[in-house]
Every structure is written in C-alpha cells, then in structure tokens.
Amino acid sequence: MSRIPRFLVALVILCTGCFRSNDEYPIEGVVGGCRGPADESYINVTDQLPGDCVPLADAVIQLSFDPEGKQVVEGYGARSDASGRYTLVLNGVPRGPDPHGNEYYLQVRKGGYRPLAARIAIGPLSSHRKNSVILKPDPAAAR
C-alpha cells in the first residue's frame, strides 16, 4: 500500500473550505466614531473598536461594485444596532465584475461623519469577514 504524500493531505484539508458558497461567510463588524490622528474614515481587520471610539447606531452599510456606491448590490445592506454591530448576510450574492468575482466595496455612511468606501473581498480567505469601521466626524456637518 502506497503512502499519500503529506503535502497532498495538507492541500486537501486546506481546500475543503474553498468550495463552500459565500453564504457561509457573512461580513460582521462594528461601526464607531472617533476623533483621532487620521483625517479620513477607515476599516480595520478586527471587530473591536479602539478605546477612543464610541459605537455608532443606525449607520448604513451597503455592498457595491464601485467605490462611488453607484452600482449597489441590491439586497445586501444592513444598519448598525445600538452597539454599532452589523452583519451582512451574503446568501446568493451576485459575483463581482473583477476576474475572480469576489471583490466589492463596503460602503458605510452615517450623518455627521465622513463616509467610508473600502475595497474588500468576500469568501473564506477574506481579511474583512470581521472588521471595525472607524468613521471620522465631518467638519462640514458641524457648520
């Protein structure tokens, strides 16, 4: 009886998660407002807010195919809850226009804050499956 090479076993184990649908990999995160050194809103690859941030309820989260948010992926949006948390369920999400079909833009908006448009990938290897969105105050809104 021949032995199966170890690298082949490792490859099979690694790829077992590669053939699942995106339905099994929602995007979950928290939206917070911060006053800090950064001028623009940004996204982190952790679902914890920095200590100087406050959770933002009722932020609008939307998936789009473009950075401007003009090509919205209909049916794939959410609002943050009282603790700033949100979940985007990706059941049946249409493929993106990129060659691999898994790149999108996460759009996050909240009145009084600068919006965020972050390029993300979805699926089992996405670094943004769990995230925190940090929105910066919009100076124009304070006027």
Secondary structure, DSSP 8 states (H G I E B T S, - for coil): -----HHHHHHHHHHTTTTS-GGG--EEEEEEEE-SS-SS-EEESSSS--TTEEE-TT-EEEEESSTTS-SEEEEEEEE--TTSEEEE--TT----SSTTS-EEEEEEE-TTB--EEEEEE-STT-TTSEEEEEE-B-GGGG-
